[in-house]
């Protein structure tokens, strides 16, 4: 597996798109990106609505949310790519891009998360992802700017302020 030090930035990492092909993270160079590990059967799943509103609010200013489905937390993302896409679209009207399912912790941790987990959140937590809907703000140059706990709502003032500051 490729190690995080192989990449200059998050935008250099290869990861598949939810519905096949490459998610092509390089297309986000010059934009701010909120990377979120998501799940369809979690108590925090309603955060999809806030993530979509955040995405819509700032999309024309160089921002996107990037959802990364993960089934590592009590099997709360068991569906196929098609089922995940249908659920997100039908239930929450999600239009932001989604990657293939990925592991965020352990030996199978995707290199994308290898680059993210060393960033501390407001409480100083670094390392393993604690639960679904942990959020990482990536700046236009591919640098990891901030980490937010799973319980931080997508439209929380501190998250919105960080997004606004990161806009290109």
C-alpha positions as CSV (number, residue, x, y, z in Angstrom):
1,X,0.0,0.0,0.0
2,X,1.1,3.5,-0.7
3,X,2.3,5.5,2.3
4,X,1.1,9.0,3.1
5,X,4.6,10.4,2.6
6,X,4.4,9.4,-1.1
7,X,2.0,12.3,-1.7
8,X,2.6,16.0,-1.7
9,X,-1.1,16.8,-0.9
10,X,-4.5,15.2,-0.5
11,X,-5.1,16.1,-4.2
12,X,-2.4,13.6,-5.2
13,X,-4.2,10.6,-3.7
14,X,-6.0,8.1,-5.9
15,X,-9.4,6.9,-4.8
16,X,-12.3,5.6,-6.7
17,X,-15.6,7.4,-7.2
18,X,-18.7,5.9,-5.6
19,X,-20.2,5.0,-9.0
20,X,-17.0,3.7,-10.6
21,X,-14.0,5.3,-12.2
22,X,-11.7,7.7,-10.4
23,X,-12.8,10.4,-7.9
24,X,-9.9,12.4,-9.4
25,X,-9.1,14.5,-6.3
26,X,-6.7,16.6,-8.5
27,X,-9.8,18.4,-9.9
28,X,-10.2,20.0,-6.4
29,X,-6.8,21.8,-6.5
30,X,-7.5,25.4,-5.9
31,X,-10.7,24.7,-3.9
32,X,-11.5,24.1,-0.3
33,X,-12.8,20.6,0.4
34,X,-14.5,19.2,3.5
35,X,-13.7,15.4,3.6
36,X,-16.2,13.5,5.7
37,X,-16.5,9.7,6.4
38,X,-20.2,9.0,6.0
39,X,-22.6,6.2,6.8
40,X,-26.3,5.6,6.0
41,X,-27.4,3.8,9.1
42,X,-25.8,6.0,11.9
43,X,-27.4,8.3,14.5
44,X,-25.4,11.1,12.8
45,X,-26.7,10.3,9.3
46,X,-29.1,13.3,9.3
47,X,-25.9,15.4,9.0
48,X,-26.1,14.6,5.3
49,X,-28.7,17.4,5.1
50,X,-26.4,20.0,6.6
51,X,-23.5,18.8,4.5
52,X,-25.6,19.3,1.4
53,X,-26.7,22.8,2.5
54,X,-23.0,23.7,3.2
55,X,-22.0,22.3,-0.2
56,X,-24.7,24.3,-2.0
57,X,-24.0,27.5,-0.1
58,X,-20.3,27.7,-1.0
59,X,-20.0,25.6,-4.2
60,X,-19.8,28.6,-6.5
61,X,-17.1,30.1,-4.3
62,X,-14.6,27.2,-4.8
63,X,-15.8,24.7,-2.1
64,X,-17.1,21.1,-2.1
65,X,-17.9,18.4,0.4
66,X,-16.4,15.0,-0.4
67,X,-18.2,12.1,1.2
68,X,-16.2,8.9,1.9
69,X,-18.5,6.0,2.8
70,X,-17.1,3.8,5.5
71,X,-18.4,0.6,7.1
72,X,-15.9,0.3,10.0
73,X,-18.2,1.6,12.7
74,X,-20.7,-1.1,13.7
75,X,-21.3,-1.9,10.1
76,X,-23.4,1.3,9.6
77,X,-22.6,1.5,5.9
78,X,-23.4,-2.0,4.6
79,X,-24.9,-1.1,1.3
80,X,-23.5,-1.4,-2.2
81,X,-22.3,1.7,-4.1
82,X,-25.7,1.8,-5.9
83,X,-27.6,1.5,-2.6
84,X,-25.5,4.2,-1.0
85,X,-26.0,6.6,-4.0
86,X,-29.7,6.0,-4.1
87,X,-30.1,6.5,-0.3
88,X,-28.2,9.7,-0.3
89,X,-30.0,11.1,-3.3
90,X,-33.5,10.1,-2.4
91,X,-33.3,10.7,1.4
92,X,-31.1,13.8,1.6
93,X,-30.9,15.2,-2.0
94,X,-27.1,14.8,-1.9
95,X,-25.3,16.3,-4.9
96,X,-21.8,16.6,-3.5
97,X,-19.3,14.0,-4.8
98,X,-18.8,10.7,-3.0
99,X,-15.9,8.2,-3.2
100,X,-15.9,4.5,-3.1
101,X,-16.2,2.8,0.3
102,X,-12.9,3.1,2.2
103,X,-11.4,2.1,5.5
104,X,-10.3,5.1,7.6
105,X,-8.6,3.2,10.4
106,X,-6.4,0.1,10.9
107,X,-4.0,-1.7,8.5
108,X,-6.3,-1.1,5.6
109,X,-6.6,2.6,6.1
110,X,-6.9,4.4,2.8
111,X,-3.9,6.7,2.0
112,X,-6.3,9.6,1.9
113,X,-6.9,9.1,5.6
114,X,-3.3,8.5,6.2
115,X,-2.7,12.1,5.3
116,X,-5.7,13.4,7.4
117,X,-5.4,11.7,10.8
118,X,-2.4,13.5,12.1
119,X,-4.4,16.8,12.2
120,X,-5.7,17.7,15.6
121,X,-9.3,18.8,16.3
122,X,-10.2,21.6,18.8
123,X,-9.8,19.1,21.7
124,X,-6.4,18.1,20.5
125,X,-7.5,14.6,19.2
126,X,-5.2,13.1,16.5
127,X,-5.0,9.6,15.2
128,X,-7.8,7.2,14.5
129,X,-11.1,8.4,13.3
130,X,-13.5,8.1,16.2
131,X,-16.8,7.6,14.4
132,X,-18.8,8.3,11.3
133,X,-19.0,12.0,10.2
134,X,-15.6,13.1,11.4
135,X,-14.7,16.1,9.2
136,X,-11.4,17.4,7.7
137,X,-11.1,20.8,6.0
138,X,-8.5,20.8,3.2
139,X,-7.3,24.0,1.8
140,X,-6.9,25.0,-1.9
141,X,-3.3,23.9,-1.8
142,X,-4.1,20.5,-0.5
143,X,-3.0,21.2,3.1
144,X,-5.2,19.9,5.9
145,X,-6.4,23.0,7.8
146,X,-8.8,21.7,10.4
147,X,-10.4,18.6,11.9
148,X,-13.9,18.5,13.4
149,X,-15.4,15.8,15.7
150,X,-18.3,13.6,14.4
151,X,-20.7,15.5,16.7
152,X,-19.8,18.9,15.2
153,X,-22.8,19.8,13.0
154,X,-21.9,20.7,9.4
155,X,-23.4,24.2,9.9
156,X,-21.8,24.8,13.3
157,X,-20.4,28.4,13.5
158,X,-16.8,27.2,14.0
159,X,-17.0,24.9,10.9
160,X,-18.7,27.5,8.7
161,X,-16.1,30.1,9.8
162,X,-13.2,27.7,8.9
163,X,-14.8,27.0,5.5
164,X,-15.2,30.7,4.8
165,X,-11.6,31.4,5.8
166,X,-10.4,28.6,3.5
167,X,-12.3,29.7,0.4
168,X,-9.9,30.5,-2.5
